Amino acid sequence: MTPQNELRLLPWSGPDGKPCYLSTDDSGGYMSRLADNIEAVQLGMAAQLVERVSAVLGDQDARPEDLRRMLAELTGALGEVLRVANSRGHLLAVGELQS
């Protein structure tokens, strides 16, 4: 098991929205690869959402309901992207300490 300061923040939440962490010495293990894949999907979906929102914002006939829905989706995607950034930033910092 890894020390407390080397836990990986996973790209999903646990019960009650609490963060989930992975403690492992195997960065290529099943759970690490699963987390990597989910992060990649989340980032890809966020990029697609940015394109969709840009199109809606450019549409003068966009309805307020469409804009509110897009804002809600963007808020969720931004939260996921921030979680990925925090997790990856922590992994980089831990890697630098080990070098």
N, CA, C and O atoms as a DFTB+ gen file, in Angstrom:
396 C
 N C O
     1  1       0.833      -1.181       0.000
     2  2       0.000       0.000       0.000
     3  2       0.878       1.245       0.000
     4  3       1.992       1.240       0.525
     5  1       0.357       2.303      -0.595
     6  2       1.113       3.546      -0.673
     7  2       0.894       4.378       0.575
     8  3      -0.128       4.231       1.246
     9  1       1.845       5.256       0.897
    10  2       1.653       6.157       2.033
    11  2       0.472       7.091       1.799
    12  3       0.044       7.291       0.662
    13  1      -0.049       7.658       2.875
    14  2      -1.230       8.527       2.826
    15  2      -1.076       9.661       1.808
    16  3      -2.038       9.995       1.116
    17  1       0.114      10.256       1.705
    18  2       0.292      11.396       0.805
    19  2       0.392      10.977      -0.655
    20  3       0.523      11.836      -1.527
    21  1       0.334       9.681      -0.945
    22  2       0.422       9.200      -2.314
    23  2      -0.869       8.562      -2.787
    24  3      -0.859       7.844      -3.787
    25  1      -1.969       8.796      -2.111
    26  2      -3.247       8.262      -2.545
    27  2      -3.678       8.956      -3.826
    28  3      -3.452      10.153      -3.999
    29  1      -4.295       8.203      -4.717
    30  2      -4.780       8.771      -5.972
    31  2      -6.256       9.116      -5.848
    32  3      -7.073       8.274      -5.477
    33  1      -6.585      10.353      -6.161
    34  2      -7.980      10.770      -6.204
    35  2      -8.604      10.148      -7.445
    36  3      -8.131      10.364      -8.561
    37  1      -9.658       9.382      -7.248
    38  2     -10.311       8.711      -8.363
    39  2     -11.336       9.630      -9.026
    40  3     -11.835      10.562      -8.395
    41  1     -11.650       9.369     -10.300
    42  2     -12.537      10.269     -11.035
    43  2     -14.027      10.039     -10.777
    44  3     -14.863      10.408     -11.602
    45  1     -14.356       9.445      -9.662
    46  2     -15.757       9.268      -9.289
    47  2     -15.892       9.511      -7.797
    48  3     -14.914       9.491      -7.049
    49  1     -17.117       9.737      -7.390
    50  2     -17.400       9.994      -5.977
    51  2     -17.968       8.745      -5.331
    52  3     -18.532       7.876      -5.996
    53  1     -17.807       8.679      -4.032
    54  2     -18.388       7.598      -3.265
    55  2     -19.755       8.000      -2.751
    56  3     -20.345       8.972      -3.223
    57  1     -20.255       7.249      -1.783
    58  2     -21.551       7.589      -1.194
    59  2     -21.541       9.015      -0.652
    60  3     -20.534       9.486      -0.124
    61  1     -22.642       9.669      -0.788
    62  2     -22.810      11.042      -0.304
    63  2     -21.884      12.029      -1.003
    64  3     -21.620      13.105      -0.468
    65  1     -21.385      11.683      -2.190
    66  2     -20.545      12.603      -2.944
    67  2     -19.141      12.761      -2.414
    68  3     -18.410      13.655      -2.840
    69  1     -18.757      11.903      -1.487
    70  2     -17.405      12.010      -0.913
    71  2     -16.365      11.484      -1.904
    72  3     -16.646      10.563      -2.672
    73  1     -15.154      12.074      -1.887
    74  2     -14.112      11.627      -2.814
    75  2     -13.671      10.192      -2.515
    76  3     -13.705       9.732      -1.373
    77  1     -13.262       9.511      -3.570
    78  2     -12.716       8.156      -3.451
    79  2     -11.231       8.212      -3.786
    80  3     -10.811       8.953      -4.674
    81  1     -10.454       7.430      -3.074
    82  2      -9.017       7.397      -3.282
    83  2      -8.566       5.960      -3.500
    84  3      -9.188       5.017      -3.012
    85  1      -7.473       5.812      -4.241
    86  2      -6.881       4.510      -4.500
    87  2      -5.501       4.463      -3.863
    88  3      -4.690       5.372      -4.039
    89  1      -5.248       3.403      -3.130
    90  2      -3.938       3.171      -2.540
    91  2      -3.380       1.896      -3.159
    92  3      -3.876       0.800      -2.899
    93  1      -2.348       2.049      -3.979
    94  2      -1.750       0.898      -4.630
    95  2      -0.307       1.205      -5.004
    96  3       0.061       2.362      -5.210
    97  1       0.485       0.179      -5.087
    98  2       1.857       0.317      -5.570
    99  2       1.941       0.048      -7.065
   100  3       3.005       0.202      -7.666
   101  1       0.824      -0.356      -7.673
   102  2       0.799      -0.755      -9.082
   103  2       0.047       0.283      -9.907
   104  3      -1.179       0.235     -10.005
   105  1       0.788       1.227     -10.506
   106  2       0.135       2.272     -11.310
   107  2      -0.436       1.716     -12.608
   108  3      -1.183       2.407     -13.300
   109  1      -0.096       0.489     -12.942
   110  2      -0.645      -0.155     -14.137
   111  2      -1.683      -1.197     -13.807
   112  3      -2.094      -1.965     -14.677
   113  1      -2.120      -1.234     -12.540
   114  2      -3.111      -2.217     -12.120
   115  2      -4.496      -1.907     -12.665
   116  3      -4.724      -0.859     -13.271
   117  1      -5.418      -2.838     -12.439
   118  2      -6.771      -2.730     -12.978
   119  2      -7.449      -1.425     -12.568
   120  3      -7.986      -0.724     -13.425
   121  1      -7.438      -1.087     -11.289
   122  2      -8.136       0.114     -10.823
   123  2      -7.477       1.378     -11.360
   124  3      -8.169       2.342     -11.688
   125  1      -6.160       1.388     -11.453
   126  2      -5.458       2.548     -12.013
   127  2      -5.812       2.725     -13.481
   128  3      -6.063       3.842     -13.930
   129  1      -5.832       1.626     -14.230
   130  2      -6.193       1.702     -15.651
   131  2      -7.647       2.111     -15.817
   132  3      -7.972       2.885     -16.718
   133  1      -8.525       1.602     -14.961
   134  2      -9.937       1.986     -15.010
   135  2     -10.083       3.484     -14.771
   136  3     -10.814       4.164     -15.491
   137  1      -9.390       3.996     -13.761
   138  2      -9.440       5.429     -13.467
   139  2      -8.894       6.243     -14.642
   140  3      -9.471       7.268     -15.004
   141  1      -7.786       5.793     -15.238
   142  2      -7.219       6.483     -16.403
   143  2      -8.235       6.538     -17.545
   144  3      -8.414       7.582     -18.172
   145  1      -8.895       5.414     -17.809
   146  2      -9.884       5.348     -18.894
   147  2     -11.078       6.244     -18.620
   148  3     -11.556       6.930     -19.523
   149  1     -11.563       6.249     -17.400
   150  2     -12.708       7.099     -17.057
   151  2     -12.326       8.564     -17.162
   152  3     -13.117       9.373     -17.648
   153  1     -11.125       8.923     -16.716
   154  2     -10.661      10.303     -16.857
   155  2     -10.612      10.709     -18.328
   156  3     -11.020      11.816     -18.677
   157  1     -10.118       9.821     -19.190
   158  2     -10.043      10.126     -20.616
   159  2     -11.438      10.343     -21.200
   160  3     -11.641      11.252     -22.005
   161  1     -12.388       9.519     -20.800
   162  2     -13.766       9.676     -21.270
   163  2     -14.341      10.999     -20.779
   164  3     -14.973      11.726     -21.546
   165  1     -14.124      11.313     -19.504
   166  2     -14.647      12.567     -18.950
   167  2     -14.077      13.780     -19.680
   168  3     -14.815      14.713     -19.997
   169  1     -12.783      13.775     -19.947
   170  2     -12.155      14.892     -20.653
   171  2     -12.668      14.993     -22.083
   172  3     -12.900      16.092     -22.585
   173  1     -12.845      13.861     -22.735
   174  2     -13.383      13.852     -24.099
   175  2     -14.811      14.377     -24.145
   176  3     -15.167      15.148     -25.037
   177  1     -15.621      13.961     -23.188
   178  2     -17.001      14.433     -23.139
   179  2     -17.050      15.937     -22.855
   180  3     -17.893      16.641     -23.410
   181  1     -16.166      16.428     -22.008
   182  2     -16.116      17.863     -21.713
   183  2     -15.746      18.645     -22.974
   184  3     -16.315      19.707     -23.226
   185  1     -14.810      18.141     -23.762
   186  2     -14.412      18.816     -25.002
   187  2     -15.582      18.867     -25.986
   188  3     -15.810      19.889     -26.634
   189  1     -16.316      17.766     -26.094
   190  2     -17.485      17.746     -26.977
   191  2     -18.553      18.714     -26.487
   192  3     -19.206      19.380     -27.291
   193  1     -18.732      18.793     -25.193
   194  2     -19.723      19.692     -24.623
   195  2     -19.372      21.147     -24.911
   196  3     -20.261      21.947     -25.202
   197  1     -18.102      21.500     -24.836
   198  2     -17.678      22.863     -25.145
   199  2     -18.072      23.215     -26.586
   200  3     -18.541      24.323     -26.848
   201  1     -17.885      22.291     -27.501
   202  2     -18.269      22.537     -28.901
   203  2     -19.780      22.734     -29.028
   204  3     -20.234      23.642     -29.724
   205  1     -20.558      21.880     -28.355
   206  2     -22.018      22.006     -28.411
   207  2     -22.483      23.325     -27.822
   208  3     -23.361      23.983     -28.381
   209  1     -21.898      23.717     -26.691
   210  2     -22.285      24.968     -26.041
   211  2     -21.939      26.148     -26.933
   212  3     -22.719      27.094     -27.042
   213  1     -20.783      26.101     -27.570
   214  2     -20.400      27.184     -28.478
   215  2     -21.428      27.345     -29.591
   216  3     -21.771      28.464     -29.972
   217  1     -21.914      26.227     -30.108
   218  2     -22.928      26.285     -31.162
   219  2     -24.225      26.899     -30.644
   220  3     -24.839      27.722     -31.323
   221  1     -24.641      26.503     -29.447
   222  2     -25.879      27.045     -28.873
   223  2     -25.722      28.537     -28.586
   224  3     -26.643      29.314     -28.837
   225  1     -24.581      28.938     -28.070
   226  2     -24.362      30.354     -27.781
   227  2     -24.369      31.204     -29.051
   228  3     -24.746      32.375     -29.018
   229  1     -23.958      30.616     -30.153
   230  2     -23.962      31.327     -31.419
   231  2     -25.328      31.370     -32.081
   232  3     -25.510      32.060     -33.084
   233  1     -26.281      30.645     -31.534
   234  2     -27.636      30.577     -32.092
   235  2     -28.498      31.658     -31.440
   236  3     -28.841      31.566     -30.262
   237  1     -28.842      32.681     -32.221
   238  2     -29.659      33.782     -31.700
   239  2     -31.051      33.319     -31.277
   240  3     -31.728      33.999     -30.506
   241  1     -31.474      32.169     -31.779
   242  2     -32.813      31.658     -31.460
   243  2     -32.801      30.661     -30.307
   244  3     -33.826      30.046     -30.011
   245  1     -31.654      30.495     -29.655
   246  2     -31.567      29.550     -28.534
   247  2     -32.528      29.971     -27.427
   248  3     -32.619      31.147     -27.073
   249  1     -33.229      29.000     -26.900
   250  2     -34.201      29.281     -25.840
   251  2     -33.500      29.297     -24.480
   252  3     -32.479      28.634     -24.299
   253  1     -34.039      30.041     -23.541
   254  2     -33.460      30.082     -22.190
   255  2     -33.348      28.686     -21.564
   256  3     -32.397      28.416     -20.832
   257  1     -34.300      27.807     -21.842
   258  2     -34.234      26.439     -21.289
   259  2     -33.002      25.703     -21.812
   260  3     -32.347      24.963     -21.077
   261  1     -32.695      25.918     -23.099
   262  2     -31.512      25.281     -23.683
   263  2     -30.240      25.798     -23.020
   264  3     -29.325      25.031     -22.717
   265  1     -30.198      27.096     -22.802
   266  2     -29.020      27.691     -22.171
   267  2     -28.858      27.210     -20.732
   268  3     -27.740      26.934     -20.295
   269  1     -29.967      27.107     -19.989
   270  2     -29.892      26.606     -18.601
   271  2     -29.422      25.156     -18.570
   272  3     -28.606      24.789     -17.723
   273  1     -29.927      24.329     -19.482
   274  2     -29.517      22.920     -19.541
   275  2     -28.029      22.821     -19.851
   276  3     -27.303      22.041     -19.233
   277  1     -27.588      23.620     -20.813
   278  2     -26.171      23.610     -21.172
   279  2     -25.302      24.070     -20.008
   280  3     -24.233      23.510     -19.767
   281  1     -25.762      25.090     -19.288
   282  2     -25.009      25.574     -18.138
   283  2     -24.901      24.485     -17.063
   284  3     -23.849      24.320     -16.446
   285  1     -25.985      23.752     -16.845
   286  2     -25.960      22.652     -15.872
   287  2     -24.981      21.566     -16.318
   288  3     -24.219      21.044     -15.504
   289  1     -24.999      21.228     -17.599
   290  2     -24.074      20.218     -18.120
   291  2     -22.628      20.694     -18.013
   292  3     -21.740      19.925     -17.646
   293  1     -22.397      21.963     -18.334
   294  2     -21.044      22.518     -18.225
   295  2     -20.543      22.506     -16.787
   296  3     -19.372      22.223     -16.532
   297  1     -21.428      22.810     -15.855
   298  2     -21.046      22.802     -14.440
   299  2     -20.604      21.408     -14.019
   300  3     -19.586      21.258     -13.343
   301  1     -21.361      20.387     -14.412
   302  2     -20.985      19.007     -14.095
   303  2     -19.665      18.611     -14.734
   304  3     -18.813      17.993     -14.096
   305  1     -19.503      18.976     -16.009
   306  2     -18.270      18.633     -16.718
   307  2     -17.070      19.358     -16.114
   308  3     -15.988      18.783     -15.994
   309  1     -17.263      20.618     -15.736
   310  2     -16.166      21.365     -15.118
   311  2     -15.745      20.720     -13.798
   312  3     -14.555      20.645     -13.492
   313  1     -16.706      20.265     -13.032
   314  2     -16.378      19.569     -11.788
   315  2     -15.540      18.327     -12.038
   316  3     -14.583      18.058     -11.311
   317  1     -15.906      17.561     -13.081
   318  2     -15.137      16.357     -13.421
   319  2     -13.732      16.718     -13.893
   320  3     -12.762      16.061     -13.515
   321  1     -13.619      17.757     -14.719
   322  2     -12.308      18.177     -15.224
   323  2     -11.425      18.660     -14.070
   324  3     -10.230      18.366     -14.039
   325  1     -12.005      19.394     -13.128
   326  2     -11.231      19.842     -11.964
   327  2     -10.744      18.662     -11.138
   328  3      -9.616      18.675     -10.646
   329  1     -11.584      17.642     -10.980
   330  2     -11.170      16.448     -10.231
   331  2     -10.000      15.772     -10.943
   332  3      -9.031      15.368     -10.299
   333  1     -10.084      15.647     -12.269
   334  2      -8.995      15.038     -13.039
   335  2      -7.723      15.867     -12.883
   336  3      -6.641      15.322     -12.663
   337  1      -7.859      17.191     -12.998
   338  2      -6.683      18.065     -12.876
   339  2      -6.053      17.943     -11.493
   340  3      -4.830      17.873     -11.372
   341  1      -6.873      17.918     -10.460
   342  2      -6.336      17.764      -9.100
   343  2      -5.631      16.434      -8.933
   344  3      -4.547      16.367      -8.352
   345  1      -6.243      15.374      -9.441
   346  2      -5.652      14.052      -9.319
   347  2      -4.324      13.978     -10.058
   348  3      -3.327      13.501      -9.517
   349  1      -4.320      14.451     -11.292
   350  2      -3.091      14.387     -12.094
   351  2      -2.014      15.309     -11.538
   352  3      -0.831      14.971     -11.561
   353  1      -2.420      16.470     -11.041
   354  2      -1.450      17.370     -10.426
   355  2      -0.807      16.740      -9.208
   356  3       0.396      16.877      -8.990
   357  1      -1.610      16.047      -8.413
   358  2      -1.073      15.367      -7.239
   359  2      -0.122      14.255      -7.665
   360  3       0.940      14.084      -7.067
   361  1      -0.498      13.496      -8.699
   362  2       0.372      12.417      -9.173
   363  2       1.704      12.967      -9.675
   364  3       2.755      12.370      -9.441
   365  1       1.658      14.114     -10.368
   366  2       2.901      14.735     -10.845
   367  2       3.772      15.167      -9.663
   368  3       4.986      14.964      -9.673
   369  1       3.150      15.759      -8.654
   370  2       3.910      16.227      -7.484
   371  2       4.558      15.047      -6.760
   372  3       5.712      15.132      -6.339
   373  1       3.820      13.955      -6.616
   374  2       4.369      12.762      -5.955
   375  2       5.509      12.200      -6.784
   376  3       6.523      11.784      -6.223
   377  1       5.372      12.176      -8.109
   378  2       6.419      11.681      -8.986
   379  2       7.689      12.513      -8.880
   380  3       8.796      11.976      -8.921
   381  1       7.527      13.819      -8.745
   382  2       8.694      14.702      -8.609
   383  2       9.407      14.470      -7.276
   384  3      10.632      14.566      -7.195
   385  1       8.629      14.163      -6.231
   386  2       9.239      13.901      -4.930
   387  2      10.031      12.607      -4.956
   388  3      11.029      12.480      -4.247
   389  1       9.603      11.645      -5.762
   390  2      10.272      10.354      -5.815
   391  2      11.503      10.388      -6.715
   392  3      12.342       9.490      -6.637
   393  1      11.628      11.406      -7.571
   394  2      12.770      11.476      -8.496
   395  2      14.035      11.907      -7.802
   396  3      15.083      12.015      -8.439
